[in-house]
Amino acid sequence: MEKISAEIEFTVEFYDVDSMRIVWHGNYIKYFEKARCALLNKIGYNYLHMEESGYQFPVTGISAKYVGPLRFGERVRARAALEEYENCIKIRYELYNAATGELCTKGNSTQMAINAVTGESCFVCPPVFVNRVEALLRGGCPRPNKPGERR
C-alpha cells in the first residue's frame, strides 16, 4: 500500500518530563496520539467525524520501542503512517529529535471499528473511512461528512 502519513512538530514541555528532565515513558503514547490526530485530519475522518458517522474506534493494541530520550525543551518531529485501513486501522509512529534528526521512539497502534449505537464490533472498517483513504491514495481530497451523515 502506498503510505498516507502526517507529521507534526512540537516542543517537549516541562509537565511531560520526569525528575531527570527526560520525557516520562507514558507521554510517548500521548505524542503518538498527537501524530495520529494529524493523520486522521489529513484523511478527513477525525474523532468528531467518526462519532458523527456512527462509529467509534477504540485502541485495541499499542506498542512502543524507546530508542533514545527526548528531553525538556527539545523540538520533536512526530510522524504517523497508515499501515492498514480495510479491516482495522493500523498506524506506525516515529518520534525524532527535530534538531538532530535522531530517531528516539517508534511504535504501532491498532484500532477497531465499533458501531456506536449497538456496541457491536465491525470486522471491516466502515465504507466512510475506507472511501476517504482510497480517495486520498488516488490523489483526491476526501469529501467531508455533513453532520449526521453515515457513509
Buried (B, 14 or more C-beta within 10 A) or exposed (E): EEEBBBBBEBEBEEEBBEEEEBBEEEBBBEBBBBBBBBBBEBBBBBEEBBEBBBBBBEBEEBEBEBEBBBBBEBBBBBBBBBBBBEBBBBBBBBBBBBEEEEBBBBBBBBBBBBEBEEEEEBEEBBEBBBBBBBBBBEEEEBEEBEEEEEE
